Amino acid sequence: MPSGPGSWSARTAGSRGSGGWSSIGAGRADAFAQDVLWCTLSTPPEEPPVRDVRVYRTGGGPVLVYGSWPNRIQIGWTLPHRRYGHIAALGLDHVKERLVRAVPRYATLIRDQIRTPADLGVLDVFSARAERWVADGLVLIGDAAHTHSPIGAQGINLAVQDAVVLHPLLARALAEGDTSAERLAEFERRRGPDIAAVMRMQTLQSRAILSQGAFTTRVRPRLTRALRHTPIYRKILQRMAYGNPSIRIADAGVCGRT
Ligand SMILES: Cc1cc2nc3c(=O)[nH]c(=O)nc-3n(C[C@H](O)[C@H](O)[C@H](O)COP(=O)(O)OP(=O)(O)OC[C@H]3O[C@@H](n4cnc5c(N)ncnc54)[C@H](O)[C@@H]3O)c2cc1C
């Protein structure tokens, strides 16, 4: 998990300056093109867990609410790039009350748990993909290879899936003593299309979340509620949130079974 507030995506793709790799933000695609004011709050144990991503629309930028384990929620208030400075200048209480207006359901948690500006993080959100993921003796996976907008909260799933795909390839490459870029490129060939598909989907989702109008604010939430208990909803969720369904952690090749 991320070790602290900062850019959701700034740790991207070859950003650690190894020769030949791109600088921070390489392959940056401003699919989301927003800053996100971010905080994590503890919820009372009796509060039912949030199992999906909820979008609250305030007129001041959609607010995303995610469940986080255990008994926590993450709140992300989307703001146009560099807008937060103006809002922060009005003081922490002002920021908290704006959040309370956006998600009144969590008013008590916001008022009680956000005590200093350090309880909030401002993330410059963008998705990005390293120009290449392999070199001789080196493979990038997870955030090092590709980062994503918070929509769908997919970074962890995708990083784990990368590891699952890479493991057998790497084990074979090591056993055969060939860890050349050509050999390791198999990983990028296998995984690249999955990541490209997620990025395309996130671009569509960003447009949908940031769009305005009666369909977005009234019709779509009702449609979503109506679809929630149907197989179509599960199919869409699978596509949006869980990446390539053919990647299974329990595969024999990964667990060392034959
Ligand atoms: C505020 C925030 C909230 C997020 N919430 C979600 C969410 O709800 N769901 C979700 O799916 N994704 C979320 N993400 C994205 C998710 O955290 C990442 O996509 C995911 O952690 C990527 O996994 P990773 O293993 O590639 O990188 P990381 O989890 O960042 O792991 C990299 C590790 O390497 C260590 N490291 C770094 N440099 C060195 C070094 N030089 N030597 C040794 N170790 C080093 C780091 O300390 C870290 O432990 C969030 C990101 C942020 C910033």
Ligand as a Chemical Component Dictionary entry (heavy atoms), coordinates in Angstrom:
data_LIG
# 
_chem_comp.id                   LIG 
_chem_comp.type                 NON-POLYMER 
_chem_comp.pdbx_formal_charge   0 
_chem_comp.three_letter_code    LIG 
# 
loop_
_chem_comp_atom.comp_id 
_chem_comp_atom.atom_id 
_chem_comp_atom.alt_atom_id 
_chem_comp_atom.type_symbol 
_chem_comp_atom.charge 
_chem_comp_atom.model_Cartn_x 
_chem_comp_atom.model_Cartn_y 
_chem_comp_atom.model_Cartn_z 
_chem_comp_atom.pdbx_ordinal 
LIG C1  C1  C 0 -3.479 7.805  -1.224 1  
LIG C2  C2  C 0 -3.560 6.572  -2.075 2  
LIG C3  C3  C 0 -4.655 5.725  -1.925 3  
LIG C4  C4  C 0 -4.750 4.576  -2.702 4  
LIG N1  N1  N 0 -5.836 3.760  -2.538 5  
LIG C5  C5  C 0 -5.927 2.657  -3.298 6  
LIG C6  C6  C 0 -7.046 1.779  -3.153 7  
LIG O1  O1  O 0 -7.960 2.002  -2.348 8  
LIG N2  N2  N 0 -7.088 0.654  -3.913 9  
LIG C7  C7  C 0 -6.102 0.366  -4.829 10 
LIG O2  O2  O 0 -6.178 -0.662 -5.512 11 
LIG N3  N3  N 0 -5.049 1.175  -5.003 12 
LIG C8  C8  C 0 -4.933 2.306  -4.260 13 
LIG N4  N4  N 0 -3.854 3.124  -4.435 14 
LIG C9  C9  C 0 -2.827 2.737  -5.429 15 
LIG C10 C10 C 0 -2.007 1.556  -4.842 16 
LIG O3  O3  O 0 -1.500 1.909  -3.569 17 
LIG C11 C11 C 0 -0.841 1.216  -5.764 18 
LIG O4  O4  O 0 -1.301 1.088  -7.088 19 
LIG C12 C12 C 0 -0.222 -0.106 -5.318 20 
LIG O5  O5  O 0 0.217  -0.002 -3.974 21 
LIG C13 C13 C 0 0.955  -0.434 -6.246 22 
LIG O6  O6  O 0 1.646  -1.546 -5.682 23 
LIG P1  P1  P 0 3.197  -1.656 -5.932 24 
LIG O7  O7  O 0 3.609  -2.921 -5.255 25 
LIG O8  O8  O 0 3.505  -1.506 -7.382 26 
LIG O9  O9  O 0 3.852  -0.378 -5.229 27 
LIG P2  P2  P 0 3.864  -0.006 -3.676 28 
LIG O10 O10 O 0 2.680  -0.552 -2.963 29 
LIG O11 O11 O 0 4.112  1.475  -3.630 30 
LIG O12 O12 O 0 5.121  -0.791 -3.127 31 
LIG C14 C14 C 0 6.422  -0.360 -3.394 32 
LIG C15 C15 C 0 7.250  -0.680 -2.172 33 
LIG O13 O13 O 0 8.622  -0.460 -2.473 34 
LIG C16 C16 C 0 9.212  0.206  -1.375 35 
LIG N5  N5  N 0 10.373 0.928  -1.902 36 
LIG C17 C17 C 0 10.405 2.070  -2.595 37 
LIG N6  N6  N 0 11.654 2.417  -2.899 38 
LIG C18 C18 C 0 12.432 1.447  -2.385 39 
LIG C19 C19 C 0 13.832 1.237  -2.380 40 
LIG N7  N7  N 0 14.672 2.062  -2.963 41 
LIG N8  N8  N 0 14.299 0.136  -1.753 42 
LIG C20 C20 C 0 13.471 -0.756 -1.155 43 
LIG N9  N9  N 0 12.114 -0.604 -1.139 44 
LIG C21 C21 C 0 11.623 0.496  -1.744 45 
LIG C22 C22 C 0 8.115  1.123  -0.853 46 
LIG O14 O14 O 0 8.378  1.485  0.491  47 
LIG C23 C23 C 0 6.903  0.231  -0.982 48 
LIG O15 O15 O 0 6.706  -0.582 0.152  49 
LIG C24 C24 C 0 -3.736 4.278  -3.667 50 
LIG C25 C25 C 0 -2.640 5.133  -3.818 51 
LIG C26 C26 C 0 -2.542 6.268  -3.022 52 
LIG C27 C27 C 0 -1.331 7.177  -3.189 53 
# 
loop_
_chem_comp_bond.comp_id 
_chem_comp_bond.atom_id_1 
_chem_comp_bond.atom_id_2 
_chem_comp_bond.value_order 
_chem_comp_bond.pdbx_ordinal 
LIG C1  C2  SING 1  
LIG C2  C3  SING 2  
LIG C2  C26 DOUB 3  
LIG C3  C4  DOUB 4  
LIG C4  N1  SING 5  
LIG C4  C24 SING 6  
LIG N1  C5  DOUB 7  
LIG C5  C6  SING 8  
LIG C5  C8  SING 9  
LIG C6  O1  DOUB 10 
LIG C6  N2  SING 11 
LIG N2  C7  SING 12 
LIG C7  O2  DOUB 13 
LIG C7  N3  SING 14 
LIG N3  C8  DOUB 15 
LIG C8  N4  SING 16 
LIG N4  C9  SING 17 
LIG N4  C24 SING 18 
LIG C9  C10 SING 19 
LIG C10 O3  SING 20 
LIG C10 C11 SING 21 
LIG C11 O4  SING 22 
LIG C11 C12 SING 23 
LIG C12 O5  SING 24 
LIG C12 C13 SING 25 
LIG C13 O6  SING 26 
LIG O6  P1  SING 27 
LIG P1  O7  DOUB 28 
LIG P1  O8  SING 29 
LIG P1  O9  SING 30 
LIG O9  P2  SING 31 
LIG P2  O10 DOUB 32 
LIG P2  O11 SING 33 
LIG P2  O12 SING 34 
LIG O12 C14 SING 35 
LIG C14 C15 SING 36 
LIG C15 O13 SING 37 
LIG C15 C23 SING 38 
LIG O13 C16 SING 39 
LIG C16 N5  SING 40 
LIG C16 C22 SING 41 
LIG N5  C17 SING 42 
LIG N5  C21 SING 43 
LIG C17 N6  DOUB 44 
LIG N6  C18 SING 45 
LIG C18 C19 SING 46 
LIG C18 C21 DOUB 47 
LIG C19 N7  SING 48 
LIG C19 N8  DOUB 49 
LIG N8  C20 SING 50 
LIG C20 N9  DOUB 51 
LIG N9  C21 SING 52 
LIG C22 O14 SING 53 
LIG C22 C23 SING 54 
LIG C23 O15 SING 55 
LIG C24 C25 DOUB 56 
LIG C25 C26 SING 57 
LIG C26 C27 SING 58 
# 
